[in-house]
Amino acid sequence: LTDLVMAAVGLLVFPLVVLANLAYQRLSSPIYTQIQETRAVLSEIAHESFEGAVVVKTLGREGEETIRFSERAHELRELGIRAGRIRAAFDPVLEGLPNLGVLAVLAVGVWRVAEGAAAPGAVVTIAYLLTIVAFPIRSIGWLLGEFPRSVVGYRRVRSVLDESAELEYGVKSLAPARPGARLTFLGVNFGYSQQQLLLRNLNLDLEAGRTVALVGATASGKSTMSALAMRLVDPSSGTISLDGVDIVDLAPGTLAEHVALVPQSVFLFD
């Protein structure tokens, strides 16, 4: 019975490691979430600055871009320091718990040996076994210590993979490709958020064979109209048709045979 008591005292280390990890996750997960989000913003700023290097140089925006990058880098550094401080408090606990288990076993064992209820060899054996188990306990703790960062990364990737963006297609087809097709927008409404519509009750009828230039201010919806015509997105309401056929009813691949999009930023495959 005494041996079982000493072993139970030593094995209390396991739930303590789990409890310490739960506290660590609760404290660190929000910070790691902020770190991931800030790192994404920082990478985006760096990418924009490098991709738009000509614009930055010709407009003399080096100072502003440097400040913009430095502010986010400073924010990321502060978040990293906060996460490091929490980890610095967690690691000693993780290292110390197995040793505390051994010390607790020795304390109970010495007391029981003094009362003649336990043999010295049993105390030494149990303490030695706990020292052998200490490394696996630490390894589990290290694994659990990396858990918050991994979970945050997984959630960010999962949120993208779980997005449902599959468009439903019909079975209709169009006449064989010819120069031009009649493009009609009828009562089209569209917004990138539910609260604000970018295009409201748009009616547009472009006859086949005509060349039309659509001119407007930045963010007025010109590129959005192109995306709607290519069915990269669907309107909130209204219809878009080619030669009288709603593009929603077209079979997969049919629209791409009749409509070509040349974007502002061209990507060239190797």
Secondary structure, DSSP 8 states (H G I E B T S, - for coil): -HHHHHHHHHHTHHHHHHHHHHHHHHHHHHHHHHHHHHHHHHHHHHHHHHHTHHHHHHTT-HHHHHHHHHHHHHHHHHHHHHHHHHHHHHHHHHHHHHHHHHHHHHHHHHHHHHTTSS-HHHHHHHHHHHHHHHHHHHHHHHHHHHHHHHHHHHHHHHHHHT---------B--SS--S---EEEEEEEE-SSSS--SEEEEEEEE-TT--------TTSSHHHHHHHHTTSS--SEEEEEETTEEGGGB-TTHHHHH-----SS-----
